[in-house]
Amino acid sequence: MNIPNTSGKQAPAETGPEQRAKRGKVIFPALRHRNFQYFWFGQCISLLGTWMQSTAQQWLVYTLTKSAFLLGILGVGQFGPMMLLSLLAGVFVDRFPRKKILLFTQTALMIQALLLAALVYLGHVRYWQVLALATVMGLINTLDMPARQSFIIELVGREDLPNAIALNSSIVNLARILGPAVSALLMARFGAGLCFLLNGISFIPVIAGILLIKPLTRFVRPKQKAVLADIIGGLKYIAASPLLLSAILSMLAVGTFAMNMPVLIPVFADRALHRGVHGYGMLMSASGIGSLVGSLLLASRGRTRPGRKVLFASALLIALFMMAMNFMHAYFAALLTITLIGFCNIIFMNTANSTVQLNSSNEYRGRVMSVYTLCFAGTTPLGNFFAGSLTERFGPGTGFFMCGLVTALLVLPVAAAAYFKKPPEKDATEGAA
């Protein structure tokens, strides 16, 4: 059900022919929407804190345990709830206003960060405490991620959605550059507690921004069926669309086996490069630099939308560069390769995200995005366990190589099926790329 905004206080985004033509002349048309401005500027601050916490949390656990396996278990705790509950979360995202869901989740994440900071400042932090709070964060993110992803279209509409996704990715990746570097500097001087405290404070602007938003429309689906029937209906909807299915299966492969950097990089920086916390921060920032360049490239293209060729090519390049990391023993060569992985990662993720959202109807978007979230982050426990176990036994180079190899072996059949089994289907995301 589409519920228009009737508050009268905020003028909706301009949608007439003249306004659309005018928007087409600007590089970042999504930023012409006041709602998206509130959302985007709040995220600019909050995401920096999020990446500071993520970096500090990974290094804190590694310094407490010196175990790649336990670092992998942390990922299991943080992303396990998504693996188990993402499909259920998608039903609720389709049934309730996403603005209210986000106000709840962002407030809960702020409290989680402040609790973690308090534990560190008390001086008695233990691994099990960090693991428990990471699991709490995973539960919150299970609901937050599909709600946040599917909320963007309510802020900018379909026409400017790809540009909004690219702009949102640009700040995520700017935070990935600054967050680890700032976190490493703060940890070296003040310890991890300050990173957690600053992250908690950083949620205040994003909560304020969400409060100011008045969505153009609200896609709310009244309760009609049982939860299980709604979940099955969402899965059947994806299976019936070759475009959605190929994007989801590709994300499943890449999300499970290629996106294990929090497990692989700390150990690689320590054992392979012997660079410690500063090397770890620089490698994480290098990944962010590559992703930022990729997201800015996509954002600068306005409404141009890369299609399936870009989707599959970027996934296979990620796999290739990960396998190459096994042979990187020089620090600057490793930095360059990680940068290239980050670049390909963001091209892949933005293409998959645009494909999924633009080819989903309003009725199913929340459930489709919950499956996307499951493939993107919910399978992380399996990937972290896989990467952590291999790295613990055979070293970080082997961990990178095997994660890349499995990714390639899984993506290739999906690409072959998309291009050889059936004639290409018209894709709403196809562009000049």
N, C-alpha and C positions, 0 to 999 in steps of 0.2 A: 504494500500500500504506500503510495506516495503522498506524504502530508506536507503541503506547502507551508512556508514560513509566513505567518500573518501578523507578526509582532508590530510591523510598521515602523520600528525604530531604525532598522538598518536597511538601506536600499539593497535589493538583490544585485548580483553581478550583472553587468550590462550584457544583454543577449540579442539585441537587434542586429540587423544586417550591417548597419554602419559601424556599430560597436565591435562586431565580430571582425570586420575588416581592419578596424583600428588595432584590435588586439593582435591580429596576425602580423603586424609590423614590428611588434616588440619582441625582444629575445626571450623574455620570461613572462609569458602571458598569465601564468597562474598567479603571479604576484599582484595582478590587478584586482584580485578578489580580496576584500577586506577580511573575510573569514579566514582565508588561507594565510594572510599576513599574521593574524593573531596566533594561529597554530604554528606557523613556521618560525617566527621569532622566539616563541616560547621554547620550541624544540632546540633552537640554536644554543640556548643556555643549558637546558636539561641534558641534552645528549653529550655535551662535554663532560658533565658530572658522571653520566652513566659509564662512559669509557674510562674515566679516571678510576671509578670503582671497579670495573671489570679488570683493568690492568693490575690494580693494587690487590684485588682478591686472588687472582691467579698467582701473583708473586708471593703473597702472604702464605698461601697454602704450600707452595713449593719450598719456601724457606722453613716452614714448620715441619714438613714431612720429607723433603728431598726425594719425593717419589713421583715419577711420571704416572704410575698406576693410580695413586690417590688423586692426582690432578685430574685424571680421566673420570674418576668416580665423582668428583665435584661437578663435572659436566653432566653426569647421569642425574645427580640430584637437582641441578638447575633446569635441565631440559626434560627430565623424565615425566613431569606432569603434563607437558605438551604432548608427549607421545601417547599418554593414556587418556587425556581429556580434551584434546583439541577438537575432535568431532562434536563432542557435547557442547563445547564453548561456541561453536559456529551456530548452533540452533538458538542459543540465547542472544547472540549478536543480531540474528535476523528478527528476533521477537521484541527487543527492547531498544529504546533510543540510544544511539552510540555515544552521544555526548554525556549522558548520565553514567554509562559504563566507564568511559574514560576518566571522568571525575573521580569515580571510586578507585579505579586501578592506579591512577597516578598518585593519589593520596596514600594508598596502601604501600606503593613502592617507596615513597618518601619516608614513611615510618620504618620500613625494613632497613633502609640505608642508615637511618639515625640509630637504630638498635645495634647494627653492626659496628658503627663508630663508638657507641657506648661500651661495647664489649672490649674493643681494642684499647680504649683509654683506661678501662679498669685494670688492664695489665694481665688479664688471665685468659686471653683468647685461646681457644683450643680448636683443633681441626673439626670436631664434631659440631661445634657451634656454627662455624662458617658453613659447613655442609647443610645444617638445618635451615639457616637463613637463606642459603642459596635455593633450597627446595621451596621455601615460602615464596621467594621471588619468582621461581618457575611457575608456581600455581597462579600468581597474579598475572604474569606475562601470558599465560595460556589464554586468558580472557582478553588481555590488553592488545595483543598483537593483531588478531583478526579484526577487532573493533577499530583499532587505529588505521589499519590498512584500508578497510572498507569505508571509513569515515571521510577519507579525502575526497571521494567523488561527490559527497554532499556539500563540500566547501567550494568546489570549482566546476562541477559538471563534467560530462563525458569529454567534451572537446579539449579541455585543458588538462585532463587527467594525466596523460603521459608527461607533460611538462612539470606538473606538480610532483609526480613520483620522482622525476630526475632531480628536481630542486630539493626534495626531501632527502634523497640519497646524498646530495652534495654536502648537506650539513652533517649527515651521519658520518660521512667520510672525512670531513674537516675535523670533526670531533675525534675520529680514529687517529688522525695525525697529531693533534694537539693533546688529546687526552692521555695517551701512553707516555708522551714525552714529559708533560707536566707532572703526571703521576710518578714517574721515575724520579724526577727531581725532588718532589715533595717527600716521597718515601725515603730517599737517601738522607734527607735532612730531618724530617719530622715524623717519619713512620707512616704506616698505612692508614691510621685512624683519621688523619686530616682529609684524605681522599674520600673516605666514606662520609664524613661530616659535610664536606662541600657538595657531594652528590645529593645528600638529603636536602640541603638548602636550595639546590638548583631546581627542584621540582616546583618551587613557589611560582616562578614566572609562567611555567607551562600550565599550571592549574588556573592561574589568573587568565591566561589567554583562552583556555577552553570555556571559562565562565562568560567571556565576552562574545563568544561565537554564537551566531544565530544561523543555523544551517539553511541553505537555499531550499532544500527538501529533506524530508526524513523518510528513509525507506524502512518501514516497520511492518513486519508480517504478523498479523494476528494469529494467535494460537489456533490451529485447526486440527493438527494431528498429534499423536504421541511423539515424544522426543526421538525414540528409536526409528519411527517411520520417517521423521524429518531427516535424520542422519542418512538413512538408506536412500531417500529421495535425492539428497544432495550428491551422494556417490553415483547414483544412476545418471544424474544430470551430467556429471563430469565424463562418465564412461561413454555417453552418447555423443560427445563432441570430440572429434579427433584433435582439434586445436588445443582444447583444454587438457586433454589426456596427455598429449606429447609434452606440453609445458610442465605439467605436474610430475610426470615420470622423470623428466630431465632434472627437475628440481629435487626429486627424491634421491637421485644418484649423487648430484653435486652436494646437496645439503647434508647427506649422510657421511660421505667419504672425503669430500674436498674441503669442507669448512671445519677443519679441526685445528686451526691455527692456535687457539688458546692452549692446546695440549702440546703441539709440536714445537712452537716457537720458543717457549721458555727453556725447554730442554736443549734445543738446537743452539740457542745463544750460549748456554752454559757449557755443554759437553762438546759440541762440534767447533764452535767459534771461540770459546773461553772468554766471553765478553761480559758475563755477569748481568746485573740489573740494567745497566746503561745500554748494553747491546740488545737486551730484550726489548727495552723501550724503543730503540731505534728501528728494530725489525718490525715491531708493531706499527710504528709510525710510517715506515716505508710501505707497508700494505695499505695504510690509509691514504698515502700520497697517490698511489696508483689508482685507488678507488675514487679519490676526489677528482683526478684528471678525467677519468672515465665518466663520472656523473656530470661534471661541468660540460664535457663534450656533448653528452646527450641533452642536457638542459639547454645548451646554446642552439640546438637544432630546432627549438620551438616545438611544433606539433609533428615533426617528422618522427616516424615510429619504426624502429628496426623490426624485422620479421624473423621467421624461423631459421633462416640461414645464419643469421647473427647469433641466435639462441644456441644452436648446436656447435657452431664454430668456436664461440667463446667458452663453452663447456669443455670442449676437447683441448683447447689451448690451456685452460686451467690445469687439466690433467697432465699435459705435457710439461709445463713448467714445474709442477710439483715433483714429477719424476726427476727432472733436472736438478732439483735441490739435493738429491743424494750425492751429486758430484761437486757440490759447491763447498770448497774449503777456505776460500778467500772471503773476507768479511764484505768487501764492496760488491763482489759478484753475487753473494747471497742477498745483499740489500737490493740489487737490481732485479734479481729473479723474483723476490717477494713483491717488489713494486709491480712487476708485470702480472703476477698472480692477482694482486689487488685490482688492477685495471680490468682484467678479464672477468673477475668476479662481479664487479658492479655492472658491466655491460650485460652479463648473463642475467643477473638478478632483476635489473630494470626491465629487460626484455621479457622475462618470464612473468613479472608482476603485471606489466601492461597487457600482455597477452591474456592473462587470466581475468583481469578486471574488465577489460573492454569486451571480452567475449562471454561475460556472465550477465544474466538478467538480474534486475534489482531483487527479485524474489529469492534468488539463490546466492547472491553475492557473499553474504556472511558465511554461509556454509562452504562455499567454494574457497574463500580466503582462509577458512579454518583448516581445510585440507592442505592448502598451500603452506600455511604455518606449520602444520604437522610435518610436511616434507622438508621445509626450510630449517626449522629449529627443533621440532619434536623428535626427529630421529637422531639428534645430537648425542643422546646417551649411547646409542649403538656405535656411532662414529667415534666418539671419545673413547669408548671401551676398546674398540678396534685399534685406534691410533695409539692409545696409551699402552696397551698390552704389547704391541709390536715395538714401540719405542723403548719400553722398559727392557725388553729382551734383546733386541737387535740394534738399538741405537736410533737417534733421531733421523739420520739420513734414510734408513730403511723405512721408517715410519712415513716420511714424505713420499718415497717412491711407491710403496704399496697403496697408499691412499690415492695417488694419482692414477696408478694402473687400474685399480678397481673402478674408479670413476669412468675412465675411458671405456672399459669393457662393458659398462652398463649403459652409457650414453649412445654408443655406436649402434646397437640394435634399435633404439628408439628413433634415431635419425634415419636409419635405413627404412624402418617401417613407415615413417612420415613421408618419405620421398619415393618409395618404390612400390609399396603395396596398394596405395590409393592415389588418385589424382589429387594434387594440392587443393586444399579447401581455401576459399577466400578468407583472409585473416584481417580482422579489424585493425591489427597493429602493423600490417605491412606498410613499409615506406620505401624510401629511396635507398636505404642502406643495403 
